[in-house]
Amino acid sequence: MRRKRTISAMAVGAVAISLVAGCAKGSSSSSGGTTSSSSGKTYTIVTACPSTEISPNCAALRYMATEASKLSNGQLKMQVHYNPSLGTTAETAKLVKQGQIQLSLQSPSDVQPFYGPMAMWSLPFLFSDLSAVHSAYTGKAGQDLSAGLQKAAGVKTLDWQDVGFNQLLSSKGFITSLSDIKGQKVRIISDPILADTYSSVGAIPSPYELSDVYTGYQTGSFTVSALSPSTILANKFQEVAKYLTQENIQFQAELLLVNLKFWNSLPASLQADLQKAATLNAQHSNALYATAQASNLATLKTEGVKTAQMPASVVSQWTAIAKQKVYPAFEKQYGSTLLTDLGQAG
């Protein structure tokens, strides 16, 4: 997800370069690493997390840093930095692509400018449940997306991990029929697929940054936004919108990316250590998010948020409309192979 710019790309690059240089102080450096006087070459891995320090994905990256150090006997030294210390998520995607930082956790929309088929993750009702999502990660669709991104942007996907399903948070009322959303302004990130998703059922898509959502609800600039419970709580949106309709409209995933040149500079043994640590990170992060999602929903209810389930018949109706009006545009631009692999081609 794109967020409001906080510091210029030039400044971000300078920060990242100075961090690497600072870590190499007092020793020679090569390919993002430093030469240790006691145990051979060590590698500093400047790592960007897109969230706050207390978020599950950033906590999991700290866990990964510990595991990477253990597995490599101290040769892999991860430095985890939190949003927005290295810049916006769009900027950190560019930094890892350019090799100014070595590792970054990004959403598919962050890297879509480098590889268009990542837009697949914006398609509505693409996944029925978490099992289907995980099959996409490990199946041909996930493998092809990772390979395509690597070829286009020079970044290797170490793993995919969960953030969660978005639900519809409204300041006006529940969305339990398509007539309920018709005519309402729905906040989206700037994304043609999301715009088509809501305009196809008569809603008015309105692009706003996440940082503008709280005031947007307050001022009535929009009345609905698709958000995960953890995002709602982290930004206190429950203070300005009290109706949460659960319908799993879109899944938020993240990719753990490493700059390919840096990866290729590592000895095979350290590549294996970093890959194992990344796999452990994804498992740990998914477990943290699974726990957090359940507890966050309970917390939202205690803070006055009312919940309702969108009827299955309405989900089916909206899905059918999306397959007719939204999916064809994706298939026209990127082909049907990815959706065929997921059993979702029109």
N, C-alpha and C positions, 0 to 999 in steps of 0.2 A: 504494500500500500504506500502510495506516495504521501509524504508529509511536508509541511511548510518548511522552506529553507531556513536554516538557522545560522550558518556561516558559509562563506563563499567556497566554491570548489577549490580555488587556489589555496585558501587558508586551510581547508581540510587536508589537502595534499601536503602542505607544509607541516601540519601537526603530525600526520602519519609518518612522514620522513624523519622528523625530529625524534619521534618515539623510537624508531628503529635505530637511528644514529645514537640516541642516548643509551640504548641497551647494549650497543657495541662498544661503548666507551671503555678504553683501557685494554681492548683486544682487537685483533684484525677481524674483518667481516667479509662475508661472501654469500651471495644468493639469499639474503635475509637472515643469515646466521652469524654466530660469533665463534671464535676459536677459544675453547676453554684451556687453561694452562694445565689442568689436572686430569681431565678425562676425555680429551679429544674434542671434536667439533660439536658445538651446540647451536641450535636454531631458535631464534626468537620469532614467534608467530603472533603478530599483532592481529587481534580478532575483534570484529564488530558485532555487537548484539543489538537488534533493532528495538529493544524494549528497555524498561527500567531495571535497575539492579535487583529488585525483588521479584521480578516476573519469572515464571517457571523456565522459560527458554534460556534466560541469562543465568539462572541458578544451575541449569544443566551444563552450560558452557564452562562454568567454574569447576563443575565435577569433571568434565572432559579434560580440563587443564591439569587437574590432579592426576587423572588416569594416564594422560599422555606422558607426563613427567615420570610416573612410576614405570610405565612400560618401557620407556626409552632410557631409563637410568639417568634422568635429568638432561638428556640431550635435546628434548623438545620442550620449549618454554613458552607457553601461551600467555599472552597478556590480553585479558578481556576488557573491552571498553563498551560503555553503555550509551544508548541513544540520548542526546544527539552529540556526544563528545567528539565523534569523528565526522559528523555531518548527518544529513537526512538519510533515509534508507536508499533513496535514489543515488545519492552521492557515494555511499559506501559500496554500492553495487559497482559503480565506476572505478572506485579505488581498488577493489579486489581484482577487477578486470585488468587494470593498468599495472597491478603488482605493487602498488604503494602500500597496501596492507596485504597480509598473506591469507587471511581466513575471514569469512563473513557469513552471517545467517541472513538470508533474504527471502522475501515472498516471491512467488512467480511473477506478480505484476511488476516488481522491481527490476527483473531481468527480461521482461517482455520486450523492451526496446532493443535488446541485443538479439533476441530470438523470438519472433512473433508467435509461434505455436504455443508458447507458455500461456497465451490467452485462454487456452482450454480450461484453466482453473477458474475462469470467471463465468463459465456456462452454468446456468441455473439447474438445480435438481440433477446434477451429473452423477451424484453418488447417493445411494439409498441409506447407507450406514457406514460405520467406521471400517468394517471388514472390506467393503468395496474400495474405500480409499487406500487401505494398505495393499490391496491387490494391485492397484494402479501404481503405487510406489515401486513395487518389486517386479511387476509385469512388463510386457513389451512397451506399453505406453510410457511408463516412467523411464525405462531404459533409453527409449528413443528420444525423449525430451532431454535427458541428461547428456546424451551423445551429441544431439544437435546444439545444445547450449555450449558444450565444450568446444565444438568445432567453430561456432560463430563468435564466441567471446573469450576463449582461452581460459576457462575456469572449469574445474573438475567438481562434480557433485559427489561429496563424500557420503551423504545420506539425505533422506527426506524425513520430515517429522511433522507432528500434528500441532495445530493451534486450536481448531475446533469448528463446528458448524455455526454459521451465522443465523441469528433469529431476528424477527422483525420487532423492533422497539418503537412504540408509538406514544405520542403525547395525547392522542385523540381517542383511541379505543382499539379493540382487538381487530385483527384482519382474519376473519373466519369465512369470508366469501370474497370473490373477486370484485364484487360491487363495493365492498368496504374500502378497497384501495384505489378504486377508480377516482380520478380527479385529485387525489392527494399528492403533495410534493414529497418525493422520496429522495433522501440524501444518498448519493453514491460517490465513489471515487471517480475520477475522470476516466471512463472506460466505455467504449462503444457497445460492448456486449452487455454490460450492466444497464446502460441506457435503453437498449432494445428490450431487455428483460422486463423492465417496468412499463415502458411505453406500450408494449404489446398487450398489456391488460388495462390500459387507459390511465395509468399513473403518470406523474410528471417528474422525470428524473432531474435532480438538481445536484451538480457536482460541488462538493465542499470538502476541504481538508479535515482530517480528524480533529485538529486543534480548534476548528470552528463549530464542531457539532453541539457543544453545550449551549453556546449563545444562539445557535441556529434553532434549537428547540425552544429556547426562551422567547425569541423574537417571532417565532412562527414562520421562519424562512422555509422550513419543512416540518412535517409532522411524523415522518417515518424514516428509520434507518436500519439497515441490516448489520447487526453487531453480535459478537460473542458475549456471553455473560462475563467473562474475565475482562474484556475491553470495557464493558459498561461499568463495572465496579471500579476499575483502575482510573477511569475518568469521571466517576460520579455522575454518570448520565441518568441514574435512577432518581436523581433529585429533580429532574426536569421532564421525565417521561416515565409513565407508570404502567404501561400495557405491553407485555411481552408475548408475542405469538410465536410458538415453536413450530417450525416447518422445515428446518434443515435446507434452506434455499441454496446455500453455497458453502463450500468447505474452504477453510483457510489452512494452507500448508506452508511449510518453509523448507528451503534447501540450505544445507551447509556446504558452502563453496570454498574451494582453495584455488589460489592462482596456479595455473598449470605450470608455468616456468619454475615457480618455487617448488611445486610438487616434484617436478622432474629433477630438481637439484638435490633432493633427498636420496640417501642410499636406500636400497630396497627394504632393508630391515626397518628403517625409520618410517618409510611409507606404510609398511604393515602395522607399525605401532600407532601411527596417526589414524589409519583407517579403523583399527580396532577401537581406539578411543572415540572416534566419531560414531561408530555403531553403538557403543555404550551410551554416548551422549543422547542419541535419538531415543533409545529405550528409556533412559532416565527422564528425558523431557516429556515423552508421551505419557509416562506414568504420573508425572507431576501435573500435567494438564488434565488428565482424566480425573484425578482427585480434586483439582481446583475447580473444574467445571461443575461437578456435583455440589461442592460446598458453596461455590459462588452463586449458583441458582438458589440455594437455600437462603443465603445471605440477602439476596435481592428480595426474596419474599418477605423476610423479616423487616426490610426497609420500605415496605409498602408497594412493591411491584406485584401486580396481578399477572397471572400466567394463564394461557389457554393454548390448546393444541389446534392447529389448522386441520380441519376434517380431511381425511384421506381422499374423499371425492373431489375436494377443491384442489388439493395438491396434484391429483391426476389431471384435472382440467387445465391447471396452469402449466403443468409439464407438457401436455399435448400442444398447447399454444406455443410454448418455447420451441418444441421440436419443429413446428411449422414456420415460426417467424424469426427465431434467434439462431438456432443451430445451423441452418443453411448458409448464413453469412460466414460463419467460421469455416464450414466445409468448402465454400467457394474460394476462400482466401488461402486455406492451409491444407485442403484435401480432407478425405474422410478416414484416412488410415488410423489416426489416433483414436477417433471415436469408434471405429470398427473394433479396434483392440479392446475397447471398454464395453463393447456391445451396445453402443449408444448412437451409432450412425443412423441417419435418417433414411 
